[in-house]
Amino acid sequence: MYFSIKTQYELDKILIITIPKSGTNLIERVFGLSNYYRRKIIRTLNEENIIDINNFSRLMGKLSTGNYMTSHLHFTEDYLKIIRNNKIKTIFLNRDPRDIAVSMTHYIYKTKKHHYYTFYRDIKKFDDRLTLTINGDEERDIKPLSYHLANFTKWLDKADIVIKYEEFFSESSTLNLKFLLSLLEQLRIPDKNYLYLLEKKLISVSSPTFRKGIVGDWENSFDEETYKQFNEKCAIYLDIYGY
């Protein structure tokens, strides 16, 4: 059921950009629970289903006021030009790369339709699967974690709104209502009643991509050797993304 809200402001066209496993479902529900923003009937955009720049331009042209799309869109100047020409507001959500690594490992291992699933299924130990996520495997064309992190860094400067997954939560792991209210104001939805709805329904454990969503859960999954490998490959991205 959608929650109807009223606002004196004109709504935007929204393109949500997230690194895979950084909270796509969470930010999508900020829009999806409202009665003003509507998701275009399309899968989350990524480098595989965009096809080419002409198709991307066509898709961006379909967005109208009050519409949003979700994406795992790598940054390019061509994409940015098309987005700006269509007057689309971009929201970039990122997350602690260590938590992304853990979440990605669990997700691939349990998702049969994922193109890496068969490789992960045959690895018995979680630590070894996590190592595969971090290092990748060139022979089997499994991209390393650094590949995913590198392709989104420029959105930190170019996106209209930049959010860390961790901002959604307070130190006690409950929803950070002060942050949510600020976000709604940036989205031109300054409605406290809607804030109360988000407090109750934003976290959806029924989502097929939801596992734990706990901030800092990587500490329960990284051993000394795994952390060493992570630092060798990805430590630079902790600094770039502000962790």
Summary of the structure (lengths in Angstrom):
residues: 243
radius of gyration: 18.3
end to end distance: 36.9
largest distance: 55.6
contacts: 689
relative contact order: 0.18
helix: 46%
strand: 12%
